[in-house]
Amino acid sequence: MSHRTVARRYAGALYEEAEATGVLEPVDDDVLMLRETLNSNGELARFFKSPVISQEKKDTVVRELLSDRVEDLTLRFLRLLIQKDRETLTKPILDEYQSLRDEQRGIVDADVTVARSLADEDREALTEALEEKTGKTVRLHVEEDADLIGGLIIRLGDHVFDASVRNKLTNLHDRLRESSLALDTALDTDGQAA
């Protein structure tokens, strides 16, 4: 069974239990906090993945760090992952849970790369335009890349829209090269025919 399949099953189980016990919103908040923490704290991510640290030590650390900060169900779930030797999948499971909840809420992530920072009103206008196009709530993630020269690249699920100046220049260069090759071929053919 693939890691992603396992992660989805655990994420689904956490969701079902949170819904059944009426603690869906607090668990959603816990998952968001844990994902942000794992993304920003490499040491904590390594802690969960380390084969050297015993399950007992991991369980103790998780209880001490989180018992007053997360919903009881979230804490029990993390301890279960450790007990079942699945703690290395903590991040993928949390990511799958977030994806499941986003899908249920009609939320999509849009990764936008721009040449220079967007003003707040431009960010809002882009978000509104994407929401109108997708019919969903868009969570915008903006990254800067000066190599784009201008314009932007939008990644929305499996779709990529590249309206960067760099891409337009590359396309223009390719068309000019093709035209030049076609012209050279035509001239060679005309020269041979004469």
Sequence and secondary structure as in RCSB ss.txt:
>XXXX:A:sequence
MSHRTVARRYAGALYEEAEATGVLEPVDDDVLMLRETLNSNGELARFFKSPVISQEKKDTVVRELLSDRVEDLTL
RFLRLLIQKDRETLTKPILDEYQSLRDEQRGIVDADVTVARSLADEDREALTEALEEKTGKTVRLHVEEDADLIG
GLIIRLGDHVFDASVRNKLTNLHDRLRESSLALDTALDTDGQAA
>XXXX:A:secstr
  HHHHHHHHHHHHHHHHHHTT HHHHHHHHHHHHHHHHH HHHHHHHH SSS HHHHHHHHHHHHTTTS HHHH
HHHHHHHHTT GGGHHHHHHHHHHHHHHHHTEEEEEEEESS   HHHHHHHHHHHHHHHSSEEEEEEEE GGG S
SEEEEETTEEEE  HHHHHHHHHHHHHHHHHHHHHHHHHHHHH 
